[in-house]
Amino acid sequence: MGELHTTKILFANAFKELLCEIPLNKISVREICEKCDMNRKSFYYHFKDKEDLICWIFDSELLEEYREVPSGLWKTIEILAKYLYENRSFYKKVLKAEGQNSISQHLQLVCYNIFSENMELNNNGLSIRADFFADAIVCAIKRWLLASNLISPAQLVIELKSCFDFIKM
């Protein structure tokens, strides 16, 4: 593991600790830096902003946990749901944030890529369809994570899949 990766992990751990104590919108880059005894220049060398840090946490943890790329649309979505479920206390807090560079926007791009890679469609309208399905999945996942009575990730995928059964993918 390189020094750059280690530094990013320090920032990520500091951010996660702060998020346990402070609402997301109240956490500043200065506080993250103070928590891990690093300077702001170092933070901005690695990340554009705290939203970029959140997206890095998502990407690095998901890739770390699932090194092998799953085959198939629904298996991929189940792995994504399982990861979010296992880390739901963190994602319940950060998924509430909207806007540019937010994890919600990043998750939409991830889902867009999943759909565009797995849909059996010709290129006509692919972007529009992949956007539509990605938006639907992200909205459903966010509602699921924020619900008080969560069903399992496997059950979520069964429910989502049943909504899409009429479409050949």
C-alpha positions as a Markdown table, in Angstrom:
| # | Residue | x | y | z |
|---|---|---|---|---|
| 1 | Met | 0.0 | 0.0 | 0.0 |
| 2 | Gly | 1.5 | 3.3 | -1.1 |
| 3 | Glu | 1.9 | 6.5 | 1.0 |
| 4 | Leu | -0.8 | 8.3 | -1.0 |
| 5 | His | -3.3 | 5.5 | -0.3 |
| 6 | Thr | -2.3 | 5.5 | 3.4 |
| 7 | Thr | -2.9 | 9.3 | 3.6 |
| 8 | Lys | -6.3 | 8.9 | 2.0 |
| 9 | Ile | -7.2 | 6.2 | 4.5 |
| 10 | Leu | -6.2 | 8.6 | 7.3 |
| 11 | Phe | -8.5 | 11.3 | 6.0 |
| 12 | Ala | -11.3 | 8.7 | 5.4 |
| 13 | Asn | -11.1 | 7.4 | 9.0 |
| 14 | Ala | -11.0 | 10.9 | 10.5 |
| 15 | Phe | -14.1 | 11.8 | 8.4 |
| 16 | Lys | -16.0 | 8.7 | 9.5 |
| 17 | Glu | -15.2 | 9.4 | 13.2 |
| 18 | Leu | -16.4 | 12.9 | 12.8 |
| 19 | Leu | -19.6 | 11.8 | 11.1 |
| 20 | Cys | -20.4 | 9.7 | 14.1 |
| 21 | Glu | -20.4 | 12.8 | 16.2 |
| 22 | Ile | -21.4 | 15.7 | 13.9 |
| 23 | Pro | -23.9 | 16.0 | 11.0 |
| 24 | Leu | -22.4 | 15.9 | 7.5 |
| 25 | Asn | -23.2 | 19.5 | 6.7 |
| 26 | Lys | -21.4 | 20.7 | 9.9 |
| 27 | Ile | -18.1 | 18.8 | 9.1 |
| 28 | Ser | -15.4 | 21.0 | 7.6 |
| 29 | Val | -12.2 | 20.1 | 5.8 |
| 30 | Arg | -10.4 | 21.9 | 8.6 |
| 31 | Glu | -12.0 | 19.5 | 11.2 |
| 32 | Ile | -11.1 | 16.5 | 9.1 |
| 33 | Cys | -7.5 | 17.7 | 8.9 |
| 34 | Glu | -7.3 | 18.4 | 12.6 |
| 35 | Lys | -8.7 | 15.0 | 13.5 |
| 36 | Cys | -5.9 | 13.2 | 11.6 |
| 37 | Asp | -3.2 | 15.8 | 12.3 |
| 38 | Met | -2.8 | 16.7 | 8.6 |
| 39 | Asn | -2.9 | 20.0 | 6.9 |
| 40 | Arg | -5.4 | 21.3 | 4.4 |
| 41 | Lys | -2.9 | 21.4 | 1.6 |
| 42 | Ser | -2.5 | 17.7 | 2.0 |
| 43 | Phe | -6.2 | 17.2 | 2.0 |
| 44 | Tyr | -6.7 | 19.2 | -1.2 |
| 45 | Tyr | -3.8 | 17.3 | -2.8 |
| 46 | His | -5.8 | 14.1 | -2.5 |
| 47 | Phe | -9.4 | 15.3 | -2.7 |
| 48 | Lys | -11.3 | 18.2 | -4.3 |
| 49 | Asp | -13.7 | 18.5 | -1.4 |
| 50 | Lys | -15.3 | 16.3 | 1.3 |
| 51 | Glu | -17.8 | 15.0 | -1.3 |
| 52 | Asp | -14.8 | 13.7 | -3.3 |
| 53 | Leu | -13.6 | 12.0 | -0.1 |
| 54 | Ile | -17.0 | 10.3 | 0.4 |
| 55 | Cys | -16.9 | 9.0 | -3.2 |
| 56 | Trp | -13.4 | 7.8 | -2.7 |
| 57 | Ile | -14.5 | 5.9 | 0.4 |
| 58 | Phe | -17.3 | 4.3 | -1.6 |
| 59 | Asp | -15.1 | 3.3 | -4.5 |
| 60 | Ser | -12.2 | 2.1 | -2.5 |
| 61 | Glu | -14.2 | 0.1 | 0.0 |
| 62 | Leu | -16.5 | -1.5 | -2.6 |
| 63 | Leu | -13.5 | -2.4 | -4.8 |
| 64 | Glu | -11.6 | -3.7 | -1.8 |
| 65 | Glu | -14.5 | -5.9 | -0.6 |
| 66 | Tyr | -15.5 | -7.1 | -4.1 |
| 67 | Arg | -12.3 | -7.6 | -6.1 |
| 68 | Glu | -13.9 | -9.8 | -8.7 |
| 69 | Val | -16.3 | -8.2 | -11.0 |
| 70 | Pro | -19.6 | -10.0 | -10.8 |
| 71 | Ser | -21.3 | -11.1 | -14.0 |
| 72 | Gly | -24.8 | -10.0 | -14.6 |
| 73 | Leu | -26.9 | -6.9 | -13.9 |
| 74 | Trp | -28.8 | -8.2 | -10.8 |
| 75 | Lys | -25.8 | -9.8 | -9.2 |
| 76 | Thr | -23.9 | -6.5 | -9.5 |
| 77 | Ile | -26.8 | -4.6 | -8.0 |
| 78 | Glu | -27.1 | -7.2 | -5.2 |
| 79 | Ile | -23.4 | -6.7 | -4.3 |
| 80 | Leu | -23.9 | -3.0 | -4.3 |
| 81 | Ala | -26.9 | -3.3 | -2.1 |
| 82 | Lys | -25.1 | -5.7 | 0.2 |
| 83 | Tyr | -22.2 | -3.2 | 0.6 |
| 84 | Leu | -24.5 | -0.3 | 1.3 |
| 85 | Tyr | -26.5 | -2.4 | 3.8 |
| 86 | Glu | -23.4 | -3.5 | 5.7 |
| 87 | Asn | -22.3 | 0.2 | 5.9 |
| 88 | Arg | -25.7 | 1.7 | 6.3 |
| 89 | Ser | -25.0 | 3.8 | 9.3 |
| 90 | Phe | -22.5 | 5.7 | 7.2 |
| 91 | Tyr | -24.5 | 5.8 | 4.0 |
| 92 | Lys | -27.7 | 6.8 | 5.7 |
| 93 | Lys | -25.9 | 10.1 | 6.7 |
| 94 | Val | -24.1 | 10.8 | 3.4 |
| 95 | Leu | -26.8 | 9.9 | 1.0 |
| 96 | Lys | -29.0 | 12.6 | 2.3 |
| 97 | Ala | -26.7 | 15.2 | 0.7 |
| 98 | Glu | -27.6 | 16.2 | -2.8 |
| 99 | Gly | -25.9 | 18.3 | -5.5 |
| 100 | Gln | -22.8 | 18.4 | -7.5 |
| 101 | Asn | -20.2 | 15.8 | -6.6 |
| 102 | Ser | -22.5 | 14.2 | -4.0 |
| 103 | Ile | -22.4 | 10.5 | -3.3 |
| 104 | Ser | -26.0 | 10.4 | -4.7 |
| 105 | Gln | -24.7 | 11.7 | -8.0 |
| 106 | His | -21.7 | 9.3 | -7.9 |
| 107 | Leu | -24.0 | 6.4 | -7.2 |
| 108 | Gln | -26.2 | 7.3 | -10.2 |
| 109 | Leu | -23.1 | 7.2 | -12.4 |
| 110 | Val | -22.1 | 3.8 | -11.0 |
| 111 | Cys | -25.6 | 2.5 | -11.7 |
| 112 | Tyr | -25.7 | 4.1 | -15.1 |
| 113 | Asn | -22.5 | 2.2 | -16.0 |
| 114 | Ile | -24.0 | -1.0 | -14.6 |
| 115 | Phe | -27.1 | -0.7 | -16.8 |
| 116 | Ser | -25.3 | 0.5 | -19.9 |
| 117 | Glu | -22.9 | -2.5 | -19.7 |
| 118 | Asn | -25.7 | -5.0 | -19.1 |
| 119 | Met | -28.6 | -3.8 | -21.2 |
| 120 | Glu | -29.3 | -5.7 | -24.4 |
| 121 | Leu | -30.2 | -2.7 | -26.5 |
| 122 | Asn | -28.9 | -1.1 | -29.6 |
| 123 | Asn | -27.3 | 2.2 | -29.3 |
| 124 | Asn | -30.4 | 4.1 | -30.1 |
| 125 | Gly | -31.7 | 5.6 | -26.8 |
| 126 | Leu | -29.2 | 3.6 | -24.7 |
| 127 | Ser | -28.2 | 6.7 | -22.7 |
| 128 | Ile | -31.7 | 7.7 | -22.0 |
| 129 | Arg | -32.7 | 4.2 | -20.9 |
| 130 | Ala | -29.6 | 3.6 | -18.8 |
| 131 | Asp | -30.2 | 7.0 | -17.1 |
| 132 | Phe | -33.8 | 6.2 | -16.4 |
| 133 | Phe | -33.1 | 2.8 | -14.9 |
| 134 | Ala | -30.1 | 4.2 | -12.9 |
| 135 | Asp | -32.2 | 7.0 | -11.5 |
| 136 | Ala | -34.9 | 4.5 | -10.5 |
| 137 | Ile | -32.5 | 2.1 | -8.8 |
| 138 | Val | -30.7 | 4.9 | -6.9 |
| 139 | Cys | -34.0 | 6.4 | -5.7 |
| 140 | Ala | -35.2 | 2.9 | -4.6 |
| 141 | Ile | -31.9 | 2.1 | -2.9 |
| 142 | Lys | -31.9 | 5.5 | -1.0 |
| 143 | Arg | -35.5 | 5.0 | 0.2 |
| 144 | Trp | -34.6 | 1.4 | 1.2 |
| 145 | Leu | -31.6 | 2.4 | 3.2 |
| 146 | Leu | -33.4 | 5.3 | 4.9 |
| 147 | Ala | -36.4 | 3.1 | 5.8 |
| 148 | Ser | -36.8 | 2.0 | 9.4 |
| 149 | Asn | -37.6 | -1.6 | 8.5 |
| 150 | Leu | -35.0 | -2.7 | 6.0 |
| 151 | Ile | -35.4 | -5.9 | 4.0 |
| 152 | Ser | -32.3 | -7.8 | 3.1 |
| 153 | Pro | -30.2 | -6.9 | 0.1 |
| 154 | Ala | -31.2 | -10.1 | -1.6 |
| 155 | Gln | -34.9 | -9.4 | -1.0 |
| 156 | Leu | -34.4 | -5.8 | -2.3 |
| 157 | Val | -33.0 | -7.2 | -5.5 |
| 158 | Ile | -35.9 | -9.6 | -5.9 |
| 159 | Glu | -38.4 | -6.7 | -5.4 |
| 160 | Leu | -36.5 | -4.5 | -7.8 |
| 161 | Lys | -36.1 | -7.2 | -10.4 |
| 162 | Ser | -39.8 | -7.9 | -10.3 |
| 163 | Cys | -40.4 | -4.2 | -11.4 |
| 164 | Phe | -38.1 | -4.8 | -14.4 |
| 165 | Asp | -39.2 | -8.3 | -15.4 |
| 166 | Phe | -41.3 | -7.0 | -18.3 |
| 167 | Ile | -38.1 | -5.5 | -19.9 |
| 168 | Lys | -35.6 | -7.7 | -21.7 |
| 169 | Met | -32.1 | -6.9 | -20.3 |
